[in-house]
């Protein structure tokens, strides 16, 4: 046996060992899944859900202003806003665990900090991260001895205390080292809302694992300056960082923007607009290492977009925009006409409005035991079990009851069977989850009061961007009625062939949709729609979207979002998707494009829920650019000013209606209808032609590799060094999705097809490893491209989503005369 053959054999043996260990882990975690208690129930003393009442202080009184100023809220609505903005439901445990699981990529404690060794801090947090600085804080000028010498924002003198830090009123969970002396120094329990961090949406909690041994080892300065020290998986930090819904949903109020986005006041902020400026790549990989493929994977997320399934990964690169919450009341009531869903099994366990109300229109949205009328909140229309269920699913997804949740999948990496997390189990075994359920109705009350539109006319200087020419507006309304309203209006003709509210959900949906779509192209429908749009009250209580599921074959947009699998039957969100969703038929074949030749090919979309997108709302469209479900259409502007928003809007809406001017691919240009995200794209100068590597620091390697690192360096000098594992090079220009969308585990019900798929995946993995080993660590980009050339077809064969063009489709209205397009844009500005 020669040296190369022996080396590859050793690496294959190591992979087999890893798989064997993984199988053992699966047996262990699935064997105990369903019987784990959360930290609150395991605490001493044990805490039940009733011990976590929602805070009632009106601390955020100046937020969420409309044209008339702050909106008056009841005590219950105030509690709902507080839950949305500061309640983390025990999810700090998840984000601490993911710091290790991500091999140190995720490091929220550094995101919070302003240490001089970092290139970011409170002074440029908005520009670098797109995170909202909390008012009443100032930049750290030195280590804080009260926070174990971390460089964290400090509350300004003269500002009132944060009421949510009140440990007496909101006592934290006494678990682990919380409430005990650590190396002779008091270690507080804190509040169950944690400490304010200076960033809206992040809260700080004492780490219950920070004991005497961890404290003796802790060195804050080395944490910031010594990579080997910080990237050691055994390092225990003194605090865990929790995340509230505010992190992804609070942003500058479009009609009351801050003069300085790094120093907003509460009056400048809205709870519901979505974090439109949020840089996912930098927040979740704060080192921003373009040489690391893991960072490049996060980098495909444009500002304001995030792949919400990246933890419970479905092996699809799928960033989607942060949802704005507009006109919740009219949206809920509109669902009565188009949002019927049938429930079955575990999804019947979701709470409904009827569990909180005995009368009123909201009680008409559920019919016992198993019929609900609901908006489809997620872009693929999957969370279709009612508004309460949609809210509660969010908390599980950001880490509530992570003790149980993490046992159902292999976080971040995938490649292991996924099983559903059951609502009944979460309700029984997690005080945090049950407390969240108790608070979500008040969140809904808050949204019902504060989710009005932000009109350009009410923004500073907004009137200058609006036309006063009624003839132009009339022409724009006509264009909208005939081309847009069938998907982007909740006011439609009273009787429409096809989408009967009493049927069509589920297996018969596609036939009903086709009838509807044919109807919308008739002169009769267009005349009815023109009459509706021309009415003076057309925009009043109009959600500017329907609750339809639109086939991606019609939209021609990127197919990765409607191919998401987390809500399928038997998958992680099984209990949060309706039976109607699970029975949806296949939409048929889509066209996708070969990432190196541009050749058009076809792919048959699977059934069972996938293949559809619900139309986004056009409310406040002027303030929400760039467009499309992944923010790929148009220029991003980091300023939240009215002027910057309008520059982004004008560029984005132009590219929507004039597709010939959309951004082109760096390799194929006009051969394909848009951009493919590739290694090196949108990188800083000097990084565009740099290859990427899968890198794992030495401190995060599995123990058996870490303990034999010297041997690995000898056997695999191209892969291992003192710094750890460096798997590559992955040549510049490689489509990110070509690698990231590899389907490691088939979900086909046919055992034979699953076996055949596993064999294909295994063959591809062996080929990749052999080529990387043969390349060596110093290969040029051209050498890497040549070696990878024959891997493209095998990778496409095992791809879970072979559609890599991210800014294509939605061609409605693009065939209009230019004057009609210009008039349509003027009307859209009034939304």
N, C-alpha and C positions, 0 to 999 in steps of 0.2 A: 504493500500500500504506500503510494507516494505521499509527500507532506500535504499537498493541497487536498487530496482525497481524504486523508485522515482528519484534516482540520474541519472539512465540511461534515464529515461523519460525526465528529465531536459536537459541532454546533447543532446538528440534527438530534443527537442524543440529548443535548441540553434542552432543546425545544420539547422533546417528548417528556422530559422530566417536568418541565413547566406545565405541560398539559395534564400530566398525572396529578401534579399538585392542585391544579385548577379543578380537576374532577373531584378531588377530595374536598376542596373548599365548597364546591357545589353541593355535595352530599351533606356537608356540615351545615351550611347556611339554610338550604332548603329544608333540611330536617328540623331545624328549629324555627323557621319562618312561621309567623302566626302566633308565637308564644313569647315574643320579646316585649319588654316594657320600656317605655321611654325614660329619660333621666328624671322627669318630674315624678313619675310613679315609683321609681327606685330610690328617690331621695330620702333623706332622713331629716325631718319627718316627710312622709309621702305627701305629694300634692295632687289634689284632684282638679278638674276643670273649673269648678266654682271658685277656686282660690286665685284665678287669673281674671278678675273683672276688668273690663275695658276702662281706660283712663277717661275722665270727663272734663279735664281742664281745657279751656278754649285757647290753648297756646298758639295755635295756627290761625287765629282769627282773621289776620290780614291776607291770608292766601285765597286763591280761587275767586278773584274779583271779576265781576262782569262790568259792563259799561257804567253801572251805578255805584260801584264800589264793592266792599265785602258783602257776602251773602249771609243773612241771618240764619243760624242753624239752631235746631232744638238740641237738648242734651243728648238724645240718642244719635242724632246726626253728627254731633261733635265726637261722640265715642267712635262712630264709624270712621270718621276721618283720622282719628288718632290710631285706630287699628291699622288702617291703610299705610300710615306714615311711619309708625314706630314699633309695631308689633312684629316680632320675628319668629315667634312660635317655636323657639328652641333650635332654629336652623343653624346657629353658630357651630354646632357639632359637625354638620355636614361639611361646611366650608373649611373647617380645620382638618378634617379627614382628607378632603380633596387636595389640600396642599401637599400631602405626601403622595397621594394617588397620581397627581399630575407631575410628579418628579420635580416639585418646587416651582413650576411655572406660575401657579396661582399663589400669590403672596399678598393678601389684603392688608396685612399690617404695614407693609411698605407703601402700598397705595395710599394709606392714611397719613403717611409721614412726610416731613419736610427736612429730612437730614441733608446736609450739604453734599454728601457723596452722591445723591440722586439728582437726576436732571429734571425732576419735577417736584412740586410741593404745592402748598396752598396758593402761592403767588401765580402759578400757571396751570392750576388743576383743571380749569375749564378748557383751556386750549389743548392740553395734553390728553386728558382722560374724558372730557365732556361730562364730568361729574359736577353736581351742584354744591357749591360751598354753602354751608349752613350759616345764616346770619348770626351775629353776636360772638363770632370766634375770630381769632387772629393766628397768624403763622407762628409755629414753634421757633424759638431762637436758641434753644438748647435742650438737653435731655431733661425729662420730667421725672424727678425722683418719686413722685406719687404714682407714676405709671411705669415703674421698673426701667426708667431712663430711656424710654421710647420718645421719639421726637413727634409728638402729636399736637394738633391744634389746641389752643388754650382759650377758655372763655374770656371774653373781654371784661375788664373791670366795669362795674356799673350795670351790667346786664343781669336781669333776673335769672335765678337758677332754672335749669331744665326740670320741669315738674315730674317728668317721667323717670328721673333718677332717684326719686324719693323712695328709699329702701323701706321706710316705715309703712308707707301707704301701698307700695307695690313690691313686696319682699321677693327677692330672687330665690332660686332653687338651691337649697343647701345640699350640694352634691360634691363628692370628692374632697378636694382641698379648700373649697369655698367655705368661708366662715372660720377657718382655722389659721393658726400662725404658721407661716412658711419661713423656715430658717430664722425664727424669732421675730418676723415682721408680720403684722396683721394682713390677712388676705381676705378682703371683704366678700360677702355674698353678693352684694349689689342688688339692683332692682331687676325684676323680670323683663323690663324694657332695656336693660343695659345702660351704658353710659353713652352720651352724645359724643360723636367723633369729630365734628366739624364738617362732615359730609352728609347731606340729606340721603337717608336710606341705609347707611351703615351705622350699626350700634356695637358697642364694645362690651364684652363679658369676661369676667375672671375665668381663666381656664381651669376646670376642676382637676386636670392632670398635672398641674404645675405644683409639684410637691417639693420637699427639701432638696432632693437630689437634682431636680430640674432647676431650682433656684440657684443652687451652688454652681451649676454649669452656665447659667444665663449670663450673657455679656451683650448688652444692647449695641455697643459700638462695633463689635465683631459681627453682629447680626446685619448691620448696614454695610460693612466694609470688607468682610472676609467671606468670599463666596463658598469656600470649602466648609466653613463653620455654619453658614446659613443653609447650605444645601445638604444637610445631614438629616435623614429621615427620623433619627432618634431625638432631634432637638425639640424640646417642648417649650413653646412660647407662653408668656405669662397671661396672654389674653387670646380669646377667640373672637372673630368678627362675625356678627349676625347681619342678615340682610332683610329689610322690609320691602314691601311692594313699591315703596317710594323710589328705590334705587333705579328701577326701570320705567317709572311712570311720571315722576315729577320733572318738570322742565320750566323754562321761562314762559310766562304768560304772554302769548302773542300780542295782546292789546295793551299790555303794561310791561314792556321789556325793560330789563335793567340797563342803566347807563354803562355799568361795568359788570360783565358777566362773571368775573371772579369775585365780585362783592355785591351780590343781590340782597335785596330786602325781601321779607316774606311777601310783601305786596306784589313783588315781581314774579311770583312763582304760582304755578298751577299744579294741582294734584293729578290731573287727568290727561294732560296732553301727550304723555309718553316722553321717554328720554331720547329725544330726537338727535342729540349730539354726542351720544354715548359711544366711546371707542372701545368696543368689545375686546379687540386684540390686545390693547395696552392694559386694560383693567384685569383681564384674566391671564395675561402673560406680561407682567409689568416690565420684564427685562427687555421686551421688544427685540428679540434676537432674530434677525432675518435669516441667519444661517440655519436656524432650527425649523424643521418642517412643521413642528407643532405650532409655532408662532405663525407660520405662513397659513396654516389651516384656520386659525382665528382671524387672520388678516383678510380673509375673503368677506368678512362681515363689514360692510360699510358703516360709517357712523350712524347710530340710531337703529341698527339691526343686530339680531342675536339669534343663534340657533338654540332654541329653548330645550332641545332634546340632546344637547351635547353631554349632559351627565348620564342620563339613561339613554345612551346613544343608540340610534337606529342605523348607524353606518351610512348615513347620507349627509353630505354637506348641504345645509339648508338654513341659512340665516334669513330671518324674517323681521319686519319692522316691529317696534314696540307699539302695541295697540293704544291709540287714543280712545278715551271713553267719552263719547258725545251723545247727547239726547237719549239717555238710557230709558227714560219713561216712554217716549214715543216708540223707541226701538222695541221694548218689551211688548207693548200693545200691538205693534205691527206684526210681531211674531205669531199672534193669534190667527192671522190670515195666511201665513206662508211657512210657519215654523213647527208644524206638527211632527212629533217624534214618538215612537213606541219604545218603551223600556222593557228590559228583561234581565233576569239574573241579578248580579250584583249592582247594576246601575239603578235598580229600583230603590236601593238604599240611600240615594242622595236626598238631602232635604229639599223641600219646595217651599214657595211662598206660603202655601196653605199651612205649613207647620208653625207660622208666625202670625198669620192673619186669619180672621174668620169672615171678612167681607171686603168688598172692593174689587176693582177690575183685575188686580194681580192674582186674586184667588181663582180667576177663570183660566189661568194658564196651566192648571194641572187637573187631571181627572183621574181619580183613584180607580184602579191601582197602578196603571202603567202608561198613561198618555200625558205628554207634556208638550206645551207650545213654547218654543224658546229661540232666542237668537243663536246663531252659530258663531261663537266668539273667535275661535282660532281660524286662521286663514284657510285651512283645509276642511273646515266645517265639522271637525271631529268631536269637539266637546259640546255635545248636543243633548245634555241631560237636564238642563235648566240652569238658570243664572246662579243659584246657590252652589250647585255642583261645580260650575266653572270657577267660581271664586275659591272654593275649598281645594280644588286640584292645584291651583297656583301655589298654595302653601306647601303641599307635599313636594311639588317640583322644585321649590327653592330650599327644601331641607327639613320641614317639619316631620317628625317621626322618622328621621334618617336611620335610626336603629333597625327598623323594619324595611324601609324603602330600599336601602342599599343591598339587601339580601336577594332582591328580585332580578338583578342584572349585574354585569361587570362594568362598573362606572368608568366612563370616559373611553374605555378600550373596546368593549363589546366582545363578540365572539363566543358568548355563552348563552344558553337558553334564557329567555325572559319570561317571568310569570307575573300575573296581575297583583298589584297591591289592592287589598280588599277594604272597602269602606268600613265594613263591620269590624274588621280587625283593628283598624286605626282608631275607630271610635271606642273600642274596648280597651286597647292597650296603650293609648297615648292621651294623656291629660292635655298636652299641648294641642293636639288635633281637635279634641272635643271642645276645648276652649275657643279655638278658631271658629269652629262651626257655630258656637254660641254668639260670635261677634259679627259674622258675615252679613246678617240681615241689616244690622245698623250701617254697615258699609254700603249696602244697596240703598238704604235711605239717604245716605250722604250723596251718592251719585245721582239719585233722582232729583236732588236739589241743586247740584252744582255743575252739571255737564252741558250747559248751554253752549251754543256756537260762539266762536271768536271771529267777529266780522271785521274785515279789512277797513270798513267805514269807521269803526270805533277805535282803530289803532292810531297812534301818533303819526300824523302826516299821511294816513291811509287814503284819504279822499283824493289825493293827487294821482293815485294809480287807477282810479275808477272813471269810466266814461259816463258822461251825462247825456249822451246821444241815445235817445229812446229807440231810434230806428236800428242802431247797431245792436242794442240789447234784444230787441224783438227778433232780429235775425239770429242772434246767438241762442235765444230760447227755442227757436224753430230747429236749429241744428241739434240742440241738446235733446229735444223731444223725439226727434226722428232717429238719433244715433246712440244716445247715452241712457235715456231715462228707463229703458226696459230692464236695465240692471242697476241703475244708480238713482232710483227714486222709490220711496216707500209709498208714494201715491201713484196708483195705477188704475186703469179702468176697472170698474166693479166686477165685471165678468170677463174672464179671459180663458180661452180654450187651453187645456193642458194642465196647468198646475193647480188643481183643485185642492183647497186646504184640507179636505177630508180624505184625501188619498195621495197616491204618488210617492210618498216617502218609502224608501226601501227598494225592493227588487224591481218595482215598476217605474222607478223615477226617470230613467233615461228616456223612455217612450213619452212620458208626460212632458219632459223638458223639450224634446224635439217638436212636439205639438205647439208648445208655448212659443218657441223660437220662430217657428214658421208663422204663427199668428202675428208676431211683432213686426213682421216684414210686409204686412198687408196695408193697403191705403186706409182701411177702416181703423186699425189700431193706431196708426200714425196720426190720424186726425183726432182721435180721442185723446192721444197723448199731448198733442199740441194744445188742445182746449184746456187740459189740466195744467200744463206748464205756464200758460198765459195768465192764469188766475193770479190775482194779487197776493193770495195767501199760499202760493205753491211752496215756498220755503218754510213756512210756519209748521213746526213739528214734523218736518220731513227729514228722516234720517239719511236721505240721499244714498240709500243702498236698499237692495232687496235682501231677503233671507234665502235666496236661491243658492243652489250649488251649481256652478257653471262648469261644464266639462272642459278640461284643459285642452282637448282636441280643438275646441272652438277658440279658446283664448290664445293658444300657441305660445303661452308664456313658459318659463322654465318649469320643468315637470317635477323637480325634486321636492318641492313643498307638497304637492298632492300625492307624492309617492311615500310620504312619511308613514311609518308602520306602528308607532307607539300606541295608537288608539284601536288597533285591530283586535278582534276577539282573541283572548288569551294573552295579549300583550300587557305592558305595564299599566296603561290607562284604560283597560277593558271596562272597569267600573264607572268610567267617566265619559263613555261614548255610548250612544243609543243603539238599540237593536236595528233601528232603521238605517243608521250609518253602516253598520256591519253587513247589511244585506244589499248595499248599493251595487249595481252591475258595473261591469267594465265599460269604460268610455270608448274602447277600441284602440286603434293604433295612433301613435304620435310619430312625428318626424324628429330625429335628432341628427347631429352632424359629427362626423369623424373628427377628432380633435387635432389631427395632423394633416389631413388631406382636404377636409371640408365636405367630403362626400355625404350626401343625405342618406339616412338609413331609417328604418322603421322599428318601433318597439311597441309591443302590445302591453297596454296598461292592465295591471291585475284588477280583479274585482275585490269586493269585501270592504269598501270604504274609500279606497284610493281613487285618484283621478279627477277630483273636483276642487274648485276654489270658490269661496264665497266672496262676492264683490265688496271691496272696501267702501266705506262711507266717504263722500266728497265734502263733508262739512269742514269748513275752514281750510279748504284745499290750498288757498294762497299761502298758508303758513306751514304746510306739511311736506314740502318738497325736500329732497328728491322723491321720485315716484317709483311705482311698481312695488311688489310685496317684499322686495329685498333692498330698496333704496338705491338701485343701480341706474335709474333713469334721471340723469341731470347732474348738475354741479352741486357739490356740498359746500355750504358756507358756514364757517364756525361761529360767526356772530349771530345772535338771536334778534338783532335789530330788524325793524320793518324793512329797511332798505335792503339788507342782506337777504332776508326771506324772499323779497320780491325778485332779486336777482336770481336766486335759486329757482323760484317758481317759473320765471320766464324761460330760463334755459331748459328746465325739466318739461314744461308743457309743450315747448317747441319740439323737443325730441320725441315726445309722445305722438304728436300729430304730423311731424315730418320725419319719418323713420330713416330716411336716407342720411340724416344728420346725426344719428345716434353714434355712440362711441364704437370703434372698430377693434377687432382682435389684434393683438400685438404680433401674431404669427400669420394668420390667415386673411387679415384685412376684410375685404368685401366678399370673400368666398362664403362666409357664413353671416347670418343676420344678427351679429352682435359680438360680445366679448366673452372669452373663456378666461376664468381666473387661473393664472399660471404662476409657477415658482418665479419670483422676481418681479412680478407685476406690481405697480404702485409702490415700489420700494424706493428708499432714499437714493440719491445719486451715489453711484459706486457699488450699489447692491443689486442692480438689475440683472447683471450677468453672473452673479454669485450662485453657485449650487447650494442646495439645502441638504441637511442631514437630520436623521432621527437621532436626537441626542438625549442621553440620560446621565446626569451627573453621578460621580462615583458614590456619593452619599445616598443616592436613591436606587442603586442597583439592588436586585434581589440578593439576599444574604449569601447564597451559594456562589454567586458571581463576584460579589464584593470581597468575599474571603479568599477567592482564588484569582484576584485581579492580575497578579504578576504572571500567573500561568496563562490567563486569557491574552495578555499583552504579547506573550511569546507565540501562542498559537494563532492569534488573530491581530497582528500588529496594525492592520488597516482599520480595525473596528474598535480596539480598546487602547486606552492610554491612562495615565494617572488621573485624568479628568473624568474618566468613565467611558460610556459607550457612545460611539459616533458612527451611525449606520448610514452609509451613503457612498458617493455623492448622488443626489437626485438632481439631474441637470436642470438649469434654468429653462423655462418654457414648458416644463412638464405640467399638464393640467392638475390642479390640486385635487379635483374630484376623481381623477383617474385612479389615484391611490386611496384617497379617503373614502370613496364610495364602494370599496371592495366589500362584497357581501360575504362575511366570514361564516355566516350561519344561515342556511336556507330556511325559509318559513313555509316551504311547500308541504302540504299534508301527505304527499306520496313519499313513503320511506325510500323507495328506489331513487327518486329524483333528488332527495336530500343527500343520499350517499354519493350519487354522481356529482352533485355540486361540491360536496366536501372534497372529492378527489380532484376536481378542477382547481379548487382553492389551494389545496396542498401542493399541487404541481406548480402553480404560480409562485407560491411562497418559496419553494425550493429553488426555482429558477432565479428569483430575485436575490436570494441569499448567495447563490453560487456566483452570480454576476458581480455583486458587491464585493465578495471576497476576492474575485479575480481582478477587479479594478484596482484595489488598493486605495489607501486614504489620500493619495496625492494625484489622483486622476484629473485630467482637464475636463472642462465642460463638454467639449466635443467628443472626447473618449467616452464619457458617460452617456451622451446622447446615442452614440453608435451602439453601445452595449444594451441600452434599454429599448432600442427600436423594435425588436421582435417580441417585446412584452406587451405592447399596446393591445393587440387583438386578444390575448388571453385575459388581460385585465378588463377589457370591455365585456368579455363573456361572463365574468363573475361580478359585474357592476350592479349595484342595487339601483343606481340612477345614472344611465349613460348620457344624460342630457346636461352638457356643461356650459351652454350659452346662457348667461345670466340675465341679459337685458333685452330679451326678444319678446315678440308677440304684442298683444293688445293693439291691434291695428284698426280698431273701430274709429271711424271719423277721419282716417288718414287719406281717404279718397275724396274728401270734400274740396271745393274750390278754396283758394287761399283766403278770399274775403270771408267766407263762411267760417273757416278755422279761426280767423282773427276775431270775428264776432263771438264765436263760441267761447274763446278765451276771456273776453270781456264779461260774459255772463258768469263764467266759472269764478271769476274774482269776487263776485257778490256773495258767494256761498260762505 
